Amino acid sequence: MTSNPYPLGLRLHGRRVVVVGGGAVATRRVPALLDAGADVLLVAPELTPALRARADAGRLHWVPRRFVPEDLDGAWLVQVAVDDPIAAASVSAVAAERRIFCVRADDRTAATAWTPAVTRHGPVTVAVLGGGDPRRAMTVRDAIRDLLAVRLAPDGIAGRPDASTGTTGGQQAGRVALVGAGPGDPELITVKGWRLLTEADVVVADRLVPGLLLDELRPDVELVDASKIPYGPSRAQEEINQILVDRALAGAFVVRLKGGDPYVFGRGGEELLACAAAGVPVTVVPGVTSSIAAPAAAGIPVTHRGVAHEFTVVSGHLAPDAPASLVRWDALAGLHGTLVILMGLKNLAAITATLIAHGRSPQTPAAVVQEATTGTQRVLRSTLGDVAADLSAADLRPPAVVVVGDVVGALDG
Ligand SMILES: C[S@@+](CC[C@H](N)C(=O)[O-])C[C@H]1O[C@@H](n2cnc3c(N)ncnc32)[C@H](O)[C@@H]1O
């Protein structure tokens, strides 16, 4: 095929897009489709944990089996994200028969549509096609992104090593960066975190990192899904530490991308110690933590002049009476300031009862912010006495932050 592609911006809101395959390619492609508001039908016998989490949260429809032609009923677009060329060809044959454009991960020449390399800046989306060469498209995209981005710090990253082992990470080879990805909005990663991400050979990502950041990785980057779904399946921390160390010792530049800030209930310290023990140099890039960003996104400042002179961030992962709990809930009940509780939904009834039992007023304003800074953010406003009951009535789910204190409502008219 020698003719030029015809560029379009597909307005997919509410329109059915079928994704066939539930592996690494689908994990990268689905977030952009969801961001565009597409009605995604995912056909695959198995899903990665990141896709599974989206299916469990009702963001997409998952059909846990192999593709059948009827899956394309009502579809506007098909993304084939399977390795098996025979399976991919049969999906694209059905798509062609029905005049539905088909993107193929396995064979660009057989596809009727190509996905461009993309960079997004607020309302502006720049999409680059490289004439069938994805690397060329990425290179041009990166140059445009750098032109549009805010100017980078002139000194680059601290402690940059001299040696290069010839991986695509170049000067960063054989090291690890623990990068905070921010709370959910892909634009809330730091400039430095973003730059290191674009230089990575390997990205080890948590479930809570913004999916759109992964969508923009080079195709040759190894993406390791280290999802730790709350109360669900988890990959052992030791295994993650080992992946970081092994890849770095093999000469790769590894970015460990973590939701929010790496050191706020992020187990970043354990990963740093594991790398240090193996002699692997580590750079830590702080992130915008949900403990501050989630209240802010709901219009709640964690401190406010004349209202709160302190804020305390606490994990609600363990119930107040759990023997392993390190939190002095009785002491927290005596504070006047703001209490921000992460991972606290499951134990919220016990937490609020304990705070009230130790003297915090049940009338204290409280709020719950779910999926803060994303397109699906939800906010519940209540009081300490009622918030646990209101939460279940409103069916709010993790990830969510609970804020307790007079700052809730401090900015209300
Ligand atoms: C394991 S902790 C990691 C926190 C992360 N390191 C940070 O600094 O935001 C996960 C918890 O962070 C909170 N969280 C993370 N992202 C969130 C978001 N976008 N909206 C609300 N809460 C969020 C939730 O309480 C969630 O259960």
PDBQT file of the ligand as one rigid body, heavy atoms in Angstrom, charges set to zero:
ROOT
HETATM    1  C1  LIG A 501      -1.368   2.333  48.277  1.00  0.00    +0.000 C 
HETATM    2  S1  LIG A 501      -1.965   3.949  48.529  1.00  0.00    +0.000 S 
HETATM    3  C2  LIG A 501      -0.841   4.845  47.527  1.00  0.00    +0.000 C 
HETATM    4  C3  LIG A 501      -0.902   6.328  47.720  1.00  0.00    +0.000 C 
HETATM    5  C4  LIG A 501      -0.009   7.093  46.751  1.00  0.00    +0.000 C 
HETATM    6  N1  LIG A 501       1.368   6.752  46.914  1.00  0.00    +0.000 N 
HETATM    7  C5  LIG A 501      -0.193   8.602  46.860  1.00  0.00    +0.000 C 
HETATM    8  O1  LIG A 501       0.723   9.289  47.256  1.00  0.00    +0.000 OA
HETATM    9  O2  LIG A 501      -1.272   9.083  46.479  1.00  0.00    +0.000 OA
HETATM   10  C6  LIG A 501      -3.450   3.902  47.572  1.00  0.00    +0.000 C 
HETATM   11  C7  LIG A 501      -4.519   4.818  48.131  1.00  0.00    +0.000 C 
HETATM   12  O3  LIG A 501      -4.275   6.153  47.721  1.00  0.00    +0.000 OA
HETATM   13  C8  LIG A 501      -5.500   6.818  47.560  1.00  0.00    +0.000 C 
HETATM   14  N2  LIG A 501      -5.611   7.262  46.165  1.00  0.00    +0.000 N 
HETATM   15  C9  LIG A 501      -4.698   7.103  45.201  1.00  0.00    +0.000 A 
HETATM   16  N3  LIG A 501      -5.104   7.699  44.058  1.00  0.00    +0.000 NA
HETATM   17  C10 LIG A 501      -6.301   8.263  44.329  1.00  0.00    +0.000 A 
HETATM   18  C11 LIG A 501      -7.238   9.041  43.583  1.00  0.00    +0.000 A 
HETATM   19  N4  LIG A 501      -7.019   9.381  42.306  1.00  0.00    +0.000 N 
HETATM   20  N5  LIG A 501      -8.353   9.459  44.204  1.00  0.00    +0.000 NA
HETATM   21  C12 LIG A 501      -8.599   9.167  45.492  1.00  0.00    +0.000 A 
HETATM   22  N6  LIG A 501      -7.774   8.427  46.233  1.00  0.00    +0.000 NA
HETATM   23  C13 LIG A 501      -6.635   7.996  45.673  1.00  0.00    +0.000 A 
HETATM   24  C14 LIG A 501      -6.598   5.828  47.923  1.00  0.00    +0.000 C 
HETATM   25  O4  LIG A 501      -6.875   5.985  49.302  1.00  0.00    +0.000 OA
HETATM   26  C15 LIG A 501      -5.902   4.527  47.654  1.00  0.00    +0.000 C 
HETATM   27  O5  LIG A 501      -6.508   3.464  48.353  1.00  0.00    +0.000 OA
ENDROOT
TORSDOF 0
